[in-house]
Structures are given as C-alpha cells and as structure tokens.
Amino acid sequence: MDTRIENKQLRIFLTIAFGLPVIMGLFMWYGYSNDKDLNLFSLTHMYYPAAGAMIALLTSSQHKKLIPKAFFLIYLIQTVVMMALSLSGLFIAGDSLVTIGNLVMIVGTIALWIAFFVTKKNRRTAFGLQGKNWKLTFGLILLFVALYTLLMTSSAVLGGTFPALVENFSQAQTWLMLFMTLVNYFLVFTPYLGEEYGWRYFLQPILQKKFGMIKGVLLLGIGWGLWHLPLNFFFYTSPADGLISVTNQIVVCITMGIFIGFVYMKTDNIWVAVVIHFLNNNLSLIFSGDFTGESMSGYSIGWSDVASMAIMLTIIYVWPTLTKFFRNRRNLNPTPEERAAEADLESAGEQENTVVPQPTAH
C-alpha cells in the first residue's frame, strides 16, 4: 500500500475536520458575544469529521468506482445546509431555524437510509458502511449500557443525588422518554455517524498504524477532545470556564475513545460506534430527567469535577487497554484505503470466477 495516498487523505481530513471548527468557532464567538442561539452550531459541529473523511476519499482514493457516491453526496449536501442554517441564525431571530435544522437532519437521515439500502453491498463494504458481527455488536452495546448505568449511578451516590435518580426512574414519563429516544435513533443518527465515521472508521486505523495500538487511540482521544474547543468555550460553558471544560472534554474523549475504539476493533462495525455515541449523548438526558436538553449548555464546571470524572471514567472505560486483544497489531482495523483495496480485489475475483456461457454450434 502506497503510504503517500493515505498521507494525502489524512492531510485533507485534518484540514476539513479541524479547519471547519476553527472557522465556525469564530462565528460562534460572535454569536456568544451577541447572545445568539448556538444550538445549531453544536449540532452541525458533529458533521465535520465524516465530511472530511468523505471528501478525502472522493478526491484521492484509488478505488473511486466503489465509493457509495449517493450516500456521500447526500451527507455532504446536508452538512452544507446545516452550516448555512447555523450561520443564518446569527442574523435571524426566533426558533424557526432550529426547527428547520431538526427537519433537515430527519429528512437527511431518511435519505441516507434510502441511499444505504440501494447501494450495493460491495460498495458499502469497501467504504466501511456495511454492518457485521451483529451478535457481538449487540452484546457490546448492552455492555456499554451496563457500564454507563454504573457510571451514572456511582456519580449520583457520590454526589448525594441518588434519591433523585431513583425518583426519576419511578416516573412513567422517564420510561416513555427512554423508549422515544431509542426509536428516534433511526431518524437522527446522521450527526453521530458524522463523528464516528471520521474518528473511528477513518482516523483511528491510520493513527494506530502509524503510532501503535494504544498510542494511536490516545492521540485520537486528545485530538477529539480539542476538536470540541469552540463548544467548550461558547456553548457547553462560558469563556471563563472554557479551559476547565476543554480539559474535562479531553478526559472524556480519551477514556470514551478507548472503549469505543475497542468495540470497533472487536466488531469492525462502524454502526456499533454510532449507536454507543448516540446512547452516551442521549442517555445523560434520561438519567438527569432533563428532557429538554437545556442542561447540556451554559453549565458551570470546576477542577474538582474534572478530577472526580477522570477517576470514574478511567475505572469504567479504560480497562480494554489491559487486554491482549487491544495490544495485538493483528487486530488493527484496515485503513480506509486498505479496506477499499481489499473489496476491489474481491470484486475482481468474483468477476473472474463468473462463467459466461459460450454459444455452441448445432
């Protein structure tokens, strides 16, 4: 495999995945300074990694004939529309743009479902969209739910809010919201695919190949955390708490990145990462009883919160690094170009093995 191609793809990916947050972050700073609604910026932020990966592959892959172009183009169009709506919100007052943005996400997700199922399996396989190992996938998703429940329960006990947690789950509304959240996944998975297709499918194998199994995932976690910087300063918290928020974000992304990276290595199924990311973001609202999502922005955080969170997250999510599986380079997922090359060879082999009946003389 020519590493020059992978290096070119990596440069394109990093330019887009990290360049767009810098540019849009400047607009977020303007919006924060002028008390604008930045909810759409937060949602759109999740689209950038996959956009970077898709553009890198569309422009430089040696296996373009296998690219699921309809899927990629629908996603990229949706990204551009979401960016335009986010920027428009700086100059147009009211909640209408947020509503439109949510509709764009839902309609775009449905369009991606259609594109997914009309795309041939060999194309989905070639570019990491084909699901596999479903029994193991569901088992690891259940493991994540158990670990997440342990995390939230431990946090409630240590924070003295366990009675409130029990009261929350004694309400029928909580279980109804949980059910609706799980159903909504099928209508809103796009932004979660946006992160995981970029971080896990594209970047993780390249970094692990270059720097090693553990160091590669750690570097990804640091980069993933820093990538949130505009959100940390202008959405999640305030500039006054921005540094603390970024530090906490890096801790979360390193520890969560280890676990999600592990399950992706185990299954080679990008959809397990997408589902876990979705559950991580949305179960927090269920456990907190905040069904509006207002607690996700404008909160305060201290260094003691970062320290306690680091300890709990390390205990719950970092254990895969101690396994032989995680350290074994034979368990490295293929890089995007390696995966596409393998699928290309398989397609060529199938064509060669196809026997074309020859006409016979009578």
C-alpha positions in Angstrom: 0.0 0.0 0.0 1.4 3.4 -1.1 1.5 5.4 2.2 1.6 8.6 0.1 -2.1 8.2 -0.7 -3.0 7.6 2.9 -0.9 10.6 4.0 -2.7 12.8 1.4 -6.1 11.6 2.6 -5.0 12.3 6.2 -4.0 15.9 5.3 -7.3 16.5 3.6 -9.2 15.0 6.5 -7.4 17.1 9.2 -7.8 20.3 7.2 -11.6 19.9 6.9 -12.4 18.1 10.2 -10.4 20.6 12.3 -10.4 23.6 9.9 -14.2 23.9 9.9 -14.5 24.1 13.7 -11.9 26.9 13.7 -13.8 28.9 11.1 -17.2 28.2 12.6 -15.8 28.8 16.0 -15.1 32.4 15.1 -18.8 32.8 14.3 -19.7 31.1 17.5 -17.6 33.6 19.4 -19.5 36.4 17.6 -22.8 34.7 18.4 -21.9 34.1 22.1 -20.9 37.8 22.4 -24.2 38.9 21.0 -26.4 36.4 22.9 -27.4 34.4 19.9 -28.8 30.8 19.9 -25.9 28.5 19.1 -27.8 25.2 19.3 -27.5 24.6 15.5 -23.7 25.2 15.7 -23.5 22.5 18.3 -25.4 20.0 16.1 -23.6 20.9 12.9 -20.2 20.6 14.6 -20.8 16.8 14.6 -21.0 16.6 10.8 -17.4 17.8 10.1 -15.3 14.7 10.7 -17.3 12.5 8.3 -17.3 15.3 5.8 -13.6 15.4 6.0 -13.3 11.7 5.5 -15.7 11.6 2.6 -14.1 14.5 0.8 -10.7 12.9 1.3 -11.9 9.6 -0.2 -13.8 11.3 -3.1 -10.8 13.3 -4.1 -7.9 10.8 -3.6 -9.0 7.2 -3.3 -7.6 4.8 -5.9 -10.9 2.9 -5.7 -13.4 5.6 -6.7 -15.5 3.2 -8.7 -16.6 1.6 -5.4 -17.4 4.8 -3.5 -21.1 4.9 -2.4 -21.4 8.3 -4.1 -25.1 8.8 -3.4 -24.6 8.2 0.3 -21.6 10.5 0.4 -23.2 13.3 -1.6 -26.4 13.3 0.4 -24.4 13.6 3.6 -22.2 16.4 2.3 -25.2 18.4 1.0 -26.8 18.0 4.4 -23.6 19.3 6.0 -23.6 22.4 3.8 -27.2 23.1 4.6 -26.7 22.7 8.3 -23.8 25.1 8.2 -25.8 27.7 6.2 -28.7 27.4 8.8 -26.2 27.8 11.7 -24.8 31.0 10.2 -28.2 32.3 9.3 -29.2 32.0 13.0 -26.7 34.8 13.8 -28.8 37.3 11.9 -32.3 35.9 12.0 -34.1 35.9 15.4 -36.5 33.2 16.6 -36.6 29.4 16.9 -37.7 28.7 13.3 -34.2 27.9 12.1 -33.6 25.4 14.9 -36.9 23.7 13.8 -35.8 23.8 10.2 -32.4 22.4 11.2 -34.0 19.5 13.0 -36.2 18.8 10.0 -33.2 18.8 7.7 -31.5 16.3 10.0 -34.5 14.0 10.0 -35.2 14.2 6.2 -31.4 13.8 5.6 -31.3 10.8 7.8 -34.2 9.2 5.9 -32.5 10.0 2.6 -29.3 8.3 3.9 -31.3 5.2 4.9 -32.6 5.0 1.3 -29.1 5.6 -0.2 -27.7 3.0 2.2 -30.1 0.2 1.1 -30.0 1.0 -2.6 -26.2 0.9 -2.5 -24.7 -2.5 -3.4 -23.2 -4.4 -0.5 -19.7 -4.5 -2.0 -19.7 -0.6 -2.1 -20.9 -0.4 1.5 -18.2 -2.9 2.5 -15.5 -1.1 0.6 -16.0 2.1 2.5 -16.9 0.8 5.9 -20.6 1.2 5.9 -21.6 -2.4 5.9 -22.6 -3.8 9.3 -21.3 -7.1 10.5 -20.8 -9.3 13.6 -24.2 -8.3 14.9 -24.4 -10.8 17.8 -21.2 -9.4 19.2 -22.2 -5.9 18.4 -25.5 -6.1 20.4 -23.6 -7.7 23.2 -21.1 -4.8 23.4 -23.9 -2.3 23.2 -25.5 -3.9 26.2 -22.1 -3.9 27.9 -21.9 -0.1 27.3 -25.4 0.4 28.7 -24.4 -1.5 31.8 -21.2 0.5 32.2 -22.9 3.8 31.6 -25.6 2.9 34.2 -22.8 2.1 36.7 -21.2 5.4 35.9 -24.3 7.5 36.4 -25.4 5.6 39.5 -21.9 6.0 41.1 -21.9 9.6 40.2 -25.3 10.1 41.9 -24.3 8.2 45.0 -21.1 10.2 45.4 -22.9 13.5 44.6 -25.7 12.8 47.0 -28.4 12.8 44.3 -29.2 9.0 44.3 -32.7 9.5 45.8 -33.5 11.9 43.0 -32.2 9.4 40.5 -34.5 6.7 42.0 -37.4 9.1 41.9 -36.7 10.0 38.3 -36.9 6.4 37.2 -40.0 5.8 39.2 -41.8 8.1 36.8 -43.6 6.7 33.8 -42.6 9.7 31.8 -38.9 8.7 32.1 -39.5 5.3 30.6 -41.6 6.8 27.9 -38.8 9.2 27.0 -36.3 6.4 27.1 -38.5 4.5 24.6 -38.9 7.5 22.3 -35.1 8.2 22.5 -34.3 4.7 21.3 -36.9 5.0 18.4 -35.6 8.4 17.5 -32.1 7.0 16.7 -33.4 5.8 13.4 -34.4 9.3 12.5 -31.4 11.2 13.8 -28.4 9.0 13.5 -26.7 11.3 11.0 -24.6 13.6 13.3 -23.4 10.6 15.3 -22.3 8.9 12.1 -20.7 12.2 11.4 -18.3 11.9 14.2 -17.8 8.1 14.2 -17.2 7.7 10.5 -14.5 10.3 10.8 -12.9 9.3 14.1 -13.3 5.6 14.2 -13.6 4.4 10.6 -11.1 6.9 9.1 -8.7 8.3 11.7 -8.3 5.5 14.3 -6.8 2.8 11.9 -4.4 5.4 10.4 -3.1 6.6 13.8 -2.8 3.1 15.2 -0.9 2.0 12.1 1.5 5.0 12.4 1.9 5.1 16.2 0.8 1.8 17.7 -2.4 0.4 19.1 -2.6 2.3 22.4 -0.7 5.4 21.5 -2.8 5.8 18.3 -6.1 5.7 20.3 -4.7 8.1 22.9 -3.7 10.6 20.2 -7.1 10.3 18.7 -8.7 11.0 22.1 -6.6 14.1 22.6 -7.5 15.4 19.1 -11.1 14.5 19.6 -11.2 16.4 22.8 -9.5 19.5 21.4 -11.8 19.4 18.4 -14.7 20.4 20.8 -12.9 23.6 21.9 -15.4 26.1 20.3 -18.2 24.2 22.0 -16.4 24.2 25.3 -15.9 27.9 25.3 -19.1 29.2 23.7 -21.8 26.5 24.2 -21.2 24.0 26.9 -19.8 26.5 29.4 -18.5 30.1 29.1 -15.1 31.5 28.2 -14.4 31.9 32.0 -14.8 28.1 32.4 -13.5 27.2 28.9 -10.1 25.9 29.9 -11.6 23.6 32.6 -14.3 22.5 30.1 -11.7 21.6 27.5 -9.6 19.7 30.0 -12.7 17.7 31.0 -13.6 17.1 27.4 -10.1 15.7 26.7 -10.5 13.3 29.7 -13.9 12.2 28.4 -12.7 11.7 24.9 -9.6 9.8 25.8 -11.5 7.4 28.1 -14.6 7.0 25.9 -12.3 6.8 22.8 -10.6 3.8 24.3 -13.8 2.0 24.9 -15.4 2.9 21.6 -12.2 2.2 19.8 -12.1 -1.2 21.5 -15.6 -2.2 20.4 -14.8 -1.0 16.9 -11.7 -3.2 16.8 -13.7 -6.1 18.1 -16.6 -5.9 15.6 -15.1 -3.9 12.6 -18.6 -2.5 12.5 -18.9 1.3 12.4 -22.5 1.2 13.5 -21.7 -0.1 17.0 -19.7 3.1 17.5 -22.5 5.2 16.1 -25.1 3.6 18.5 -22.8 3.9 21.5 -22.1 7.6 20.8 -25.8 8.2 20.4 -26.6 6.4 23.7 -23.8 8.3 25.5 -25.2 11.7 24.5 -28.8 10.9 25.0 -29.0 8.7 28.0 -27.5 11.5 30.0 -30.7 13.4 29.5 -32.8 10.4 30.6 -30.7 9.9 33.8 -30.8 13.6 34.7 -34.5 14.0 34.0 -33.7 16.9 31.6 -35.9 16.0 28.7 -35.4 19.4 27.1 -31.6 19.2 26.8 -31.2 22.6 28.4 -28.6 21.2 30.9 -26.3 20.4 28.0 -25.3 24.1 27.6 -24.4 27.0 29.9 -23.4 24.9 32.9 -20.6 25.6 35.4 -17.7 23.2 36.0 -14.8 23.1 38.4 -11.4 21.4 38.6 -12.7 19.1 41.3 -15.4 17.9 38.9 -12.7 17.1 36.3 -10.7 15.1 38.8 -13.6 13.0 40.0 -14.8 12.4 36.5 -11.4 11.4 35.4 -11.2 8.8 38.1 -14.6 7.3 37.4 -14.2 7.3 33.6 -10.8 5.7 33.9 -12.1 2.9 36.1 -15.1 2.2 33.9 -13.8 2.7 30.3 -10.0 2.3 30.2 -9.8 -1.4 31.1 -9.6 -2.6 27.4 -6.0 -1.3 27.2 -5.0 -4.0 29.6 -6.3 -6.8 27.3 -4.0 -8.7 24.9 -6.5 -8.1 22.2 -6.2 -4.3 22.4 -2.3 -4.5 22.2 -2.1 -7.0 19.3 -1.5 -5.3 16.0 -3.2 -8.2 14.2 -6.5 -6.7 15.5 -5.9 -3.4 13.8 -8.8 -2.4 11.6 -8.0 -1.8 7.9 -7.3 1.8 7.0 -9.9 3.2 4.5 -7.6 2.7 1.5 -6.7 -0.8 2.6 -10.4 -1.7 3.1 -11.3 -0.4 -0.3 -8.4 -2.2 -2.0 -9.4 -5.5 -0.4 -13.0 -5.0 -1.6 -11.8 -4.1 -5.0 -9.8 -7.3 -5.2 -12.7 -9.4 -4.1 -14.9 -7.8 -6.7 -12.3 -8.5 -9.4 -12.1 -12.1 -8.2 -15.8 -12.6 -8.4 -15.9 -11.3 -11.9 -13.1 -13.6 -13.0 -14.9 -16.6 -11.4 -18.1 -15.8 -13.3 -18.5 -18.2 -16.1 -20.1 -16.7 -19.3 -21.9 -19.4 -21.3 -20.5 -19.7 -24.8 -22.8 -20.3 -27.8 -22.4 -23.8 -29.3 -22.8 -24.9 -32.9 -25.6 -27.3 -33.8 
